[in-house]
């Protein structure tokens, strides 16, 4: 029998209702630097389940109409106010899949999570199914808030990043400001996204994705300090960055701001053509362990 005819007959008789229903969603861990701090995009849910609680932006994949990548891009665009066609400057990669049967009280829902980061993302805009959206500081989400306090304060518009310290490594993420927990299993997804970002900038040049097209080495160091949550030695960092082939390249220009203590203006750099850093820039705790 002709194989194509056999397949057509099989598909004509196939009943997808013979299997238990399962849905697919996407969730996005979107990170950016605002006011010298690492922030994650969060939305306050407008309806059940978890009505009024904070969650990562996401939603159901439009069956038969979009791919997973397209769904993640659409959700990110809806919550940032950016057109999907202008999100090319945003680094977006698949983070992992989350399919515990009880993760969503509605039905068995498998979520494919994405990690995104970029510089200078605009103020958050709640989508049609949310009652609020905000860029929340990661350290506030790590330390939690006091129940009964006001919601998060308006986040300051992003500016060129500076040094910022905090605890390094993966930490529990129990509550948001106001004592509200993240909905679903988004606490775990966020923790995985933060760890991926921290590890990714060790071996790849993606720290430059948090910065504008041109930047100083000091600003690049501030990204590492903020994402890793640990101070770095300025001179050692400068030497390491310039010793890695293709990590950064000089623009030939200098920063418009005067140098510290009347010194020369800092040189400006842009991302080079490297896709992997060799040797890598290890986190201070990992570097100490290797030694």
ROZANU-252146 format. One record per residue: x, y, z of N, C-alpha, C in turn; residue in three letters. Coordinates in steps of 0.05 Angstrom, whole numbers, plus 5000, padded with zeros to 4 digits. Example, Ala and Ser with C-alpha at 12.3 -4.5 7.8 and 13.67 -1.06 7.14 Angstrom:
<atoms>
526448865156524649105156526449345156Ala/525749555142527349795143525850015157Ser/
</atoms>
This chain:
<atoms>
501749765000500050005000501850255000Unk/500950454985502450704984502750825012Unk/505250895019505751005046504251265051Unk/504051435031502751695035499751655039Unk/498651455025495751405028495251295056Unk/497051115066496751005092496851225114Unk/498651415110498951635129496451805129Unk/495351865105492952035103490651895117Unk/490351635113488151495126488551485156Unk/490951465165491551465194490751735206Unk/491651945193491052215204488052275203Unk/486752185182483852235180482352095203Unk/483351875213482051725234483151795262Unk/485251955262486552015288484852195305Unk/484452125330482852285349484652385372Unk/485452645372487152735393485752725421Unk/483152705421481752695447482152425461Unk/483452235447484051985460486152005481Unk/487552235482489552295502488652515521Unk/489652495545489052705565490152975555Unk/488553195558489453455549491853565564Unk/493553705550495853835562496354095547Unk/497054305561497454565549500354645551Unk/501154835534503954935533503955235536Unk/505555335555505855625559508755695556Unk/509255955555512056065557512056255580Unk/514356265594514856465615517556585610Unk/517856845616520356985609521557105634Unk/524057035639525657175659527157395645Unk/526157635646527357865632528858035652Unk/531458065648533258205666534358455652Unk/534658665668535958905658537159055682Unk/538859245676540059415697538659685697Unk/537659755720536360015724537260125750Unk/538160375749539160515773541260345787Unk/543060235772545360085783544559825797Unk/542259725791541359475804540159295783Unk/540359035789539158835771536158805777Unk/534558835756531658825759530558595741Unk/528258485749526858285734524058385728Unk/523158345704520458425696518358245709Unk/516458365722514358225736511658345730Unk/509558175731506858265725505058175748Unk/503058335755501058265775498658145760Unk/498057905766495957755752493257885756Unk/491657905734489058035735486757845742Unk/487157585739485057395744486057135755Unk/484256965763485156705774486356525752Unk/488056335760488956295788491056495797Unk/491456525823493456705834492756995827Unk/490257065827489457345821490757535840Unk/491857755829493057965845495957905854Unk/496957665848499657595856501657655833Unk/504157685841506257735821507157475807Unk/507957505782508857285766510757375745Unk/512157195733513757265709511857305686Unk/512557475667510857505643510857245627Unk/508457185617508256935601505356895593Unk/504956675580502256605571502156355554Unk/499756285546499456045529500456085501Unk/501655875490502455885462499955855445Unk/499856025425497556025407497755785388Unk/496255575394496555325380496155355350Unk/498055245334497855255305498455525293Unk/499155725310499555995299502256105305Unk/503756005325506356115331508155905343Unk/510755945340512755765352513255855381Unk/514855705395515555775423517056035423Unk/518956075406520456325405518656565399Unk/516856525381514956745374513156805397Unk/512256605412510556655435512156805457Unk/514656735462516256875482516757165474Unk/517357205448517757475438515257645441Unk/512957525435510457675437509857755466Unk/510157565484509657625512511557835523Unk/514057825515515958035524515258305512Unk/514358315487513658565475511158685488Unk/509258515496506758615508507358745535Unk/509258645550509758745577511858965578Unk/513459005556515359215556514459455539Unk/512359415523511559635505513159645480Unk/515059465476516559465452515159305430Unk/515459395406514359245383516058995380Unk/514758765374516258515371518458545350Unk/517958705330519958735308522358895317Unk/522259035340524459195349525959065372Unk/525358815378526558675400529158535392Unk/530258605369532658475359535058525377Unk/535058745392537358805410537158655436Unk/534958515441534658365466535758085462Unk/537457995480538357725480536157545491Unk/535357345476533157165484534056885479Unk/534056715499534756435496532956265513Unk/532656015505530955825520532455745545Unk/531055755567532255695593531755405602Unk/529355305599528755035607525754985606Unk/524954735612522154655612521254575640Unk/518854645647517754595673515054465670Unk/514854215678512454065672511253895695Unk/511853975720510653835742507653835740Unk/506353605742503453595737501753785753Unk/502653855778500954035795501954315795Unk/503654395776504754675777502554885770Unk/500454805757498254985750495654855758Unk/494054995775491554865785489454815764Unk/489754935740487654905720487754635706Unk/490154555699490554305684493554255683Unk/494354045670497153985666498254185645Unk/499954365654501054575636504054555637Unk/505254515614508154515611509054795602Unk/510954905617511955175610514755145600Unk/515255285578517955305567518955585574Unk/520955605591521855865601524155975584Unk/524256235583526256375568527656575586Unk/530156625579531756835592532257055573Unk/531857305581532257535564533657755580Unk/535557895566536658135578537658325557Unk/537558575564538258795546538559055562Unk/539859245550540159505564537759685560Unk/537259855579535460075576532660005567Unk/531559775577528859705570526959905583Unk/524759975570522960185580521360085604Unk/519860275616518060205638516159985630Unk/515559815649513759595643510859695637Unk/509459555620506759615613505159355616Unk/503059355633501459115637499959045612Unk/500058785605498558685582495558665589Unk/494058555570491158555573490258375596Unk/491858175603490957995624492258045651Unk/493558285654494858355679493858625689Unk/493958665716493058915728495459095735Unk/497859005731500159165737502659025727Unk/504759185723507359085714509559265725Unk/511759155732513959315743516559165739Unk/518759325739521359215741522059205771Unk/522358975782522858945810525758875815Unk/527058995835529858925841530158635850Unk/532158505839532458225845533058185874Unk/534658365887535358325915532858355933Unk/530958515925528458535940526858285938Unk/527058145916525657895912527057675927Unk/529657705931531257505946530757535976Unk/530657785986530457826014527557826024Unk/525657876005522857876012522058136024Unk/519358186026518358426038516758366063Unk/516058566077514458526102511458526095Unk/510058326104507258316098505858566107Unk/504058666090502558896097503759156088Unk/506259146078507459396068506359466041Unk/506959716033506059806007507359645985Unk/506259655961507459515938510059645930Unk/511359545909513959645901513759935893Unk/515760095900515860375892516460395862Unk/515660615849516260645821519260615817Unk/519960475796522760425790523960655774Unk/526260745782527660965769528360885740Unk/528261075722529061015695531960925694Unk/532560735676535260635674537360845667Unk/539760805677541960975669544460795667Unk/546660905659549060755655549760625682Unk/550360365682550660225708553160295722Unk/553060285749555460315766555760075783Unk/557760075800558259835817556059805837Unk/555459555842553459485862554059215874Unk/553959195900554658935912552258815925Unk/552458555930550358405943551358125947Unk/549657945956550557675961550857525935Unk/552957375932553457225908552156945910Unk/551956815887550956545886547956525886Unk/546956275884544056235882542856245910Unk/540756405913539456445939536456395936Unk/535156325959532256285957530756545951Unk/528556515938526956755930524156725942Unk/523756775968521256705980518956885974Unk/519357145975517057335973517857575957Unk/515757725949516057985936515358205955Unk/515958455949515158675966512158655972Unk/511358685997508658656005508058376015Unk/510158196015509757936026508457736007Unk/508157805981506757645962508657455949Unk/507957195948509657005935509257015904Unk/511256925890511056895861509056665855Unk/507356705835505356505828506656265815Unk/505156055814505955795801508655705813Unk/510455615796513155545804515255755794Unk/514356005791516056215780518356275798Unk/518156215824520456255841522756085832Unk/522255825825524355645815525355735788Unk/523555825771524355915744526156155746Unk/525456345764527156585767529856505778Unk/529956335798532556245809534256115787Unk/533055955770534555825748535556035728Unk/533856235723534656445704536956615714Unk/536956675740539156835752541756675751Unk/541556415758543956255757545056225729Unk/543256195709544056175681545556435673Unk/544356665680545656925673548356945686Unk/548556875712551156895726553256715713Unk/552456475706554356285693554956365664Unk/552956475650553356535622555456745618Unk/555556945635557557155631560357075639Unk/560656835651563356735656564656655630Unk/563156515613564356385589563556515563Unk/561756705563560956835538561057145542Unk/561057295520561157585523558457715527Unk/556457565536553757675538553357885559Unk/555357935576555158165594554858425579Unk/555958425555555758675538552858725530Unk/551158515531548358555523546858725543Unk/547958765567546658945587547459235582Unk/549259285563550359555560549559675533Unk/549859945531549360065505551559985485Unk/551360085461553259995440556060055447Unk/556660285459559360345468559360375499Unk/561560295511561660285540564560295549Unk/564960355575567660355587568060085601Unk/570560025606571159785621569959795649Unk/569960035661568660065687565759995686Unk/564360075666561560005663561159705659Unk/562959585644562859295640563359155667Unk/565259245682565759135708563259155726Unk/561859375724559459415740557359205734Unk/557159125709555258915702555958655716Unk/558558585715559358335729558858355759Unk/559558585771559158615799556158595807Unk/554458715790551658715796550358435792Unk/551058305770549858035765551057835784Unk/553657845790554857655808554357725837Unk/553857975843553458065870555958055886Unk/558158135874560758125888562558345876Unk/564158485893566058685882568358545868Unk/569458685848571758585833573958785833Unk/576458685833578758865833578959005805Unk/578859265805578759415780581059355762Unk/583459365772585859325755585959045743Unk/585358845760585458565751583258525730Unk/580858635735578658595715579458725688Unk/580558965689581359105665583258935649Unk/585258825662587258665648586058405637Unk/584358275652583158025643581458075618Unk/579858285618578058345595579658385570Unk/581758555572583358615548585058385539Unk/585458185556587057955549585457735535Unk/582857755535581157555522580757635493Unk/581657475474581357555446578457575438Unk/577857805425575157845414572957915434Unk/573657955459571658015479570658305474Unk/572358495474571658775468573658885448Unk/572859095435574759245417574359535421Unk/576459685417576359975422574760115399Unk/573260315407571860475387573560705377Unk/575760755391577460975385576661235398Unk/574361225412573361465426573761445456Unk/573061665469573261675499570561765510Unk/570161695535567761775550567462075551Unk/564962175549564562465550564962575578Unk/564862405598565162485626568162505632Unk/568962705648571762735655572762495672Unk/575362435670576562225685576562285715Unk/576862075731576862115760579462255768Unk/579262435788581462575799583062725777Unk/581562825757582862985736584462835716Unk/584262565717585762395698584562405670Unk/585662245652584662235624581862105624Unk/580362175603577662065600577961765593Unk/576061605603576161315599575661255569Unk/576961055560576660965532573960815529Unk/572860835505570360705499570860445483Unk/569260245489569559985475566859895465Unk/566859705448564359575439564859275439Unk/562659115437562958825437564558735414Unk/566358545418567958425397566458205383Unk/567958035368566657825352566857555366Unk/567857535390568057285404565357185412Unk/564956915410562556795420563056645446Unk/565556575452566256455477568756595488Unk/568956615514571256745527573356535534Unk/575756575524577956395531580456565535Unk/581356575560580356435584577756565594Unk/576156415609573656525619574156715643Unk/572156885649572157055672570556915694Unk/571956785713570456635733569556805756Unk/567256725768566256855791568356835814Unk/568557035831570657025852570656775869Unk/568256675876568156425892569156185877Unk/568456175851569455945834572355965828Unk/573356215824576156255819577856175844Unk/576856245867578256175892578255875896Unk/576055735888575955445892577955305874Unk/578355405849580155285830583055315841Unk/583555545853586255585863586755405887Unk/
</atoms>
